[in-house]
Amino acid sequence: MIVKTLGPVEYLPTLEAMRAFTAARTADTPDELWLCEHPPTFTQGLAGKPEHLLLPGHIPVVETERGGQVTYHGPGQVTAYPLVDLRRLGIFVKEYVFRLETALIQTLDSYGVTGLRVAGAPGIYVRPADPASHAALAGPADPNDAFRGLAKIAALGIKVSRHCTYHGLALNVAMDLEPFLRINPCGYQGLETTSLDKIGVSTDWSTAASRLAERLSAQLTS
């Protein structure tokens, strides 16, 4: 896998570059992983409902073909785009998503933070009050508050075309979380979001990006 650290880049040209790469790739094209940081942007998934976009204000909204609902990209967030041939890797979409989440959990673990999966809600969550806790989530979830005691720290939204992936995942490192209040994050009203700095982890974008890239590469090359 070729890892490319693009750093700060506009969202729409990056999306167009992913589309072009995916359309042009052949069975011999090496997989790539792009790491970037976008200016403030809301992105809406293919089935995104407009009622989840509450008050975008001056922040642009980009319609995309990825899965999922509305999310936010901004400075201080590591956005990773794995451009992977699933057929060559020998896995299906469900396993691909599981591996992306595993890489995020491993990255958080390297900072002493326990990342958690929530059934039916892709992405990774933490306990803001006790981010190092290893206790398993006790089910079943409260139907009136499925995310009680949790906050989302990483989002997933993928697209697969001819067995090849694009779009990807975003890990909140040290960012202004106010724009998440302008949406129902990933379609969930009142879902709290957080970032590493808000739960007591001091790190920079480059370090977090490097750790995430290492874990993603390991998950997606074997």
N, C-alpha and C positions, 0 to 999 in steps of 0.2 A: 504494500500500500504506500502510495506517495502522499506524504503529508505536506500541505501547503498552508503556511501561516499568512493569511491575507491582511490581518489586522483590521483597522477601521476602514470599512467600505460601505457605500450606499447599498440599500437593500435591493432595489429593483434591478440594477445592472448585474448584481450577483445572482439573482433569480434567473435572469435571462441567460447568464453564462452557464448555470447549472443545466438549464433546459437544452442549451446548445451542445454541451458536453455529452449529455445523456442521449440526445438524438443522433449524435455522430459516432458514438462509441461502437466498437465491434467486439467480437468474442475475445480478441487479443488485447483490448485496451486495459492497461493497468487500472486498478481501483485507486481512487484518490480520497483524501480527507481534507476538507477546507475548514480552516478555523478563522472566524471573523468576529467583528464587533460592529454593530450597526448603529446609526443615529436613531433617534426616537421614531419608531414605526409600529403601527398596529397592522397585523396580518390576519386575514380572515380565511378560514379553511373552506374547502369545497362545499360542505354542507352547513357552513356557518350561518347562524341566524342573526339578522340585523338587530334584534332586541337585546342581544348580549353586548352590543357596542353602545355604551351608555352616553358618554360625553367625550368624544375624541378631541374636541377643541382644535388646536393648531397642528396636532400630530397627524401625519398622513395615514390613510388606510389603504392597504394593498390587498386586492383579491387574489387568492392563490388556488392552486389545484391540490394542495396537500390535504391530508385528513385533519379532522379536529375542528374546533371552533376558533374564536378570536384569541389572539395572544399579543404580547408586547415584546418588542426588541428595543434595546437601548444601550447606551454606554455603560460599561461595567459588567456586561453580560458576555459570556463565551458562547457563541453560536457555532455549532459544528455541523458540517454537511458531509456525511459519508456518501460517496458516489461508488456504490458497490454492486457487482454482478452477483445476485443471489444464486443464480443457477450454477455459476462456477464455484461459489462457496458451498453449495449443496444444502441450502436451508430455505425455508419458506418464511413468509412475512411474520407470522407469530413468533418464530424463533428469533428473527432479526430484531423485533421490538424488545424481546426479552434480553437479548445481548446488549442493546443500547442502554437499557435500564440497568443492567449489571455493570456496565462500564461507569455509569454515573454513580451507582452505589459504591463501587470500588474507589472512585475519585474522592467522594465524600469521606469514605473510611480513612483515606490517607491523611485527612485533616482531623480525624477523631470524631467525625460526625456520622450518625447512623441514618442512612437513607432508607426509606420505606416505600413499598409498592402499595397501592390501594386498588382492589379489584374493580375492574370496569372503568377506571380513571387513569389512563396512561400518564406517565411522568413519575417523578420522584418527590416524596414528601419527607418532612422532618418534624420533630417535636420541638417547637421554639423554646418551650420551658425547660427542656432537658434533651438537647440535641445529641448527647452521647449515649443516651439510653438504648440498650439492646433488647428491651422487652418487646415481644411480638405484639402486633395489633390484636386487641381482643375483639372478636366479632360476636354477633353480627353488628354491622354499623347501625347507628341511630338513623332511621329513615328521615328524620327531621334535621339532622346535622351529621352528615356522613363524614365530615372532615373535622370533627370535634378534636381539639388539641393538636391539630396538624396544620402545617403551612407548606405550600408548594414551592420548591426551590429549583426544580428543573422541569421543563416542558418538552413534549415530543410531538412532532407532526411530520409525517413522511408521505412520499409519493413513490409508487413503483410503476415503471414503464418498461415493458419488454423484459421483465425480470431484473431491471436495474433501478436502484434507489436514488432519489435525491430529496431535497429538503432535509430535515434532521432533528436536532435537539438544541436546547439552550439551557445553560447553567448560570444562575444568578450569582455573581461573585461580590461585587461592591457597587450597587446601583441605587438610583433614586426610584423607589417603588411606587411613588404617587400615581404614575400613569395606570398601574394595575387597578386603581380605584375607579378608573373611568370605563372599565369593562367588567363583564362577568368572566373572569379568567377561565379559558377553556370551556366556557359555557356553564360554569357553576356560580350561582349567585352567592356572594359573600365569602367566596373562597379566599383565604388569607394567602398571600405570597410573602416570601422572605428571600434573603440572600446570605451568603456566607458571612459578610461583615456584620449583619444584623444578629447573627447567632454567636458572635464572639470569635470568628475566625479571621485573622488578619493575613491576607495574601494579596498578590497582584494578579492582573489579567494574564500576563505571560506565564506565570507559574501554574495557575489553574488550567490554562489552555494546554500547556505541556503535559500535565498530569492526565487530563482528560484524553488527549491524543494518544498517549501511551496505552491507556486502558482500552480505548476504542480499537486501536490497531491490533492489540492482542485478541480482542473479542471477534474481530472481523477478518482475521487472516488464518484462522484455524477451524 
